[in-house]
C-alpha cells in the first residue's frame, strides 16, 4: 500500500474560511476517485509553519497512484483549488508495507 502526502504553502490572504474549504473539498473530491482507499487532510496547528495545509491519500499500488493523479477529480482539485490558493508544495510517497516488493504491487 502507498500513502501519497502533499504539503502546501498558502498564498497571502487565504483566510480560515478558505482553509476549511480546502480541507472539505480535498476530502470530497479525492474520495470520488475509485482507486483511493482513504483520504486525510488538514491544517497545521503551528501558525508559523510554512506548510499550512496537507492532504494524504492511500492507494494499493504505484500503478493506482498514477491513475489517481490523472483522474479528473484530482485534476479539478489541483487546478481549481490548489493552484488558486497555494504558492508551493512538496510531495512524499510512503510504502506502508515495507515487506512488500513495490515493483510487483
FENHUQUI-V792453 format. One record per residue. N is the residue number from 0. PHI is phi in radians with two decimals (NA if undefined). PSI is psi in degrees with one decimal (none if undefined). D_CENTER is the distance of its C-alpha to the mean C-alpha in Angstrom with 2 decimals. Layout:
n=N phi=PHI psi=PSI d_center=D_CENTER
n=N phi=PHI psi=PSI d_center=D_CENTER
This chain:
n=0 phi=NA psi=146.6 d_center=15.71
n=1 phi=-2.08 psi=135.8 d_center=12.60
n=2 phi=-1.95 psi=123.6 d_center=9.63
n=3 phi=-1.87 psi=115.4 d_center=6.83
n=4 phi=-2.06 psi=130.7 d_center=5.54
n=5 phi=-2.20 psi=127.0 d_center=4.80
n=6 phi=-1.85 psi=142.4 d_center=7.52
n=7 phi=-2.24 psi=143.5 d_center=9.15
n=8 phi=-1.66 psi=135.7 d_center=12.88
n=9 phi=-1.58 psi=148.9 d_center=14.12
n=10 phi=-1.26 psi=156.2 d_center=17.15
n=11 phi=-1.03 psi=141.3 d_center=20.45
n=12 phi=1.63 psi=-5.2 d_center=21.31
n=13 phi=-1.29 psi=117.3 d_center=18.04
n=14 phi=-1.73 psi=-177.4 d_center=19.57
n=15 phi=-1.06 psi=-39.5 d_center=18.80
n=16 phi=-1.11 psi=-42.2 d_center=18.88
n=17 phi=-1.18 psi=-40.6 d_center=16.25
n=18 phi=-1.03 psi=-45.2 d_center=13.98
n=19 phi=-1.11 psi=-36.9 d_center=14.65
n=20 phi=-1.11 psi=-40.5 d_center=14.02
n=21 phi=-1.09 psi=-42.3 d_center=10.49
n=22 phi=-1.09 psi=-50.9 d_center=9.93
n=23 phi=-1.14 psi=-46.9 d_center=11.94
n=24 phi=-1.17 psi=-40.8 d_center=10.90
n=25 phi=-1.08 psi=-42.6 d_center=7.16
n=26 phi=-1.11 psi=-48.8 d_center=8.66
n=27 phi=-1.17 psi=-40.7 d_center=11.58
n=28 phi=-1.26 psi=-43.6 d_center=10.42
n=29 phi=-1.18 psi=-32.2 d_center=8.04
n=30 phi=-1.23 psi=-13.8 d_center=10.96
n=31 phi=-1.40 psi=-9.9 d_center=13.33
n=32 phi=-1.47 psi=120.6 d_center=12.43
n=33 phi=-1.01 psi=-32.4 d_center=15.21
n=34 phi=-1.33 psi=-15.6 d_center=13.80
n=35 phi=-1.41 psi=122.8 d_center=10.94
n=36 phi=-1.58 psi=-27.6 d_center=12.80
n=37 phi=-2.84 psi=154.1 d_center=10.71
n=38 phi=-2.37 psi=140.1 d_center=7.77
n=39 phi=-2.31 psi=142.9 d_center=7.75
n=40 phi=-2.66 psi=155.7 d_center=7.04
n=41 phi=3.14 psi=177.7 d_center=9.86
n=42 phi=-1.90 psi=151.4 d_center=12.06
n=43 phi=-1.26 psi=135.8 d_center=13.99
n=44 phi=-1.38 psi=-12.2 d_center=17.51
n=45 phi=-1.60 psi=105.8 d_center=19.07
n=46 phi=-1.16 psi=-15.7 d_center=19.83
n=47 phi=-1.62 psi=-3.5 d_center=20.97
n=48 phi=-1.23 psi=144.9 d_center=17.86
n=49 phi=-1.32 psi=-18.1 d_center=16.59
n=50 phi=-1.87 psi=92.1 d_center=12.92
n=51 phi=-1.55 psi=-17.2 d_center=12.86
n=52 phi=-2.44 psi=148.9 d_center=9.33
n=53 phi=-2.57 psi=158.4 d_center=6.14
n=54 phi=-2.42 psi=153.9 d_center=3.40
n=55 phi=-2.41 psi=139.9 d_center=4.38
n=56 phi=-2.19 psi=153.8 d_center=6.04
n=57 phi=-2.04 psi=135.3 d_center=9.69
n=58 phi=-2.38 psi=164.4 d_center=11.93
n=59 phi=-1.27 psi=-30.1 d_center=15.62
n=60 phi=-2.72 psi=168.9 d_center=15.96
n=61 phi=-1.11 psi=-35.5 d_center=15.13
n=62 phi=-1.09 psi=-42.9 d_center=16.74
n=63 phi=-1.24 psi=-28.0 d_center=14.52
n=64 phi=-1.11 psi=-43.8 d_center=11.38
n=65 phi=-1.08 psi=-43.7 d_center=13.27
n=66 phi=-1.04 psi=-43.8 d_center=14.21
n=67 phi=-1.05 psi=-43.2 d_center=10.75
n=68 phi=-1.20 psi=-21.7 d_center=9.92
n=69 phi=-1.67 psi=-2.7 d_center=13.33
n=70 phi=-1.21 psi=141.6 d_center=13.13
n=71 phi=-0.99 psi=-33.0 d_center=14.32
n=72 phi=-1.20 psi=-40.3 d_center=11.88
n=73 phi=-1.15 psi=-43.8 d_center=8.87
n=74 phi=-1.10 psi=-39.1 d_center=11.40
n=75 phi=-1.10 psi=-44.8 d_center=12.45
n=76 phi=-1.02 psi=-46.9 d_center=9.25
n=77 phi=-1.20 psi=-43.9 d_center=9.22
n=78 phi=-1.31 psi=-46.9 d_center=13.01
n=79 phi=-1.47 psi=-29.1 d_center=14.03
n=80 phi=-1.99 psi=-53.9 d_center=11.80
n=81 phi=-1.20 psi=-44.6 d_center=9.86
n=82 phi=-1.13 psi=-32.2 d_center=12.98
n=83 phi=-1.25 psi=-36.6 d_center=15.23
n=84 phi=-1.99 psi=-4.2 d_center=14.12
n=85 phi=-2.13 psi=154.5 d_center=12.72
n=86 phi=-1.95 psi=-18.7 d_center=14.96
n=87 phi=-2.80 psi=158.2 d_center=13.20
n=88 phi=-2.69 psi=161.5 d_center=10.17
n=89 phi=-2.53 psi=153.4 d_center=10.17
n=90 phi=-2.17 psi=141.4 d_center=8.49
n=91 phi=-2.28 psi=138.1 d_center=10.04
n=92 phi=-2.04 psi=130.5 d_center=10.68
n=93 phi=-2.07 psi=139.7 d_center=12.95
n=94 phi=-1.55 psi=120.2 d_center=15.72
n=95 phi=-1.52 psi=-14.0 d_center=16.32
n=96 phi=-2.17 psi=86.1 d_center=19.84
n=97 phi=-1.13 psi=-13.2 d_center=21.54
n=98 phi=-1.46 psi=-9.3 d_center=24.73
n=99 phi=-1.61 psi=137.2 d_center=23.37
n=100 phi=-1.43 psi=111.3 d_center=23.96
n=101 phi=-1.09 psi=-27.6 d_center=20.76
n=102 phi=-1.14 psi=-17.3 d_center=22.91
n=103 phi=-1.81 psi=0.1 d_center=24.11
n=104 phi=-1.57 psi=none d_center=20.96
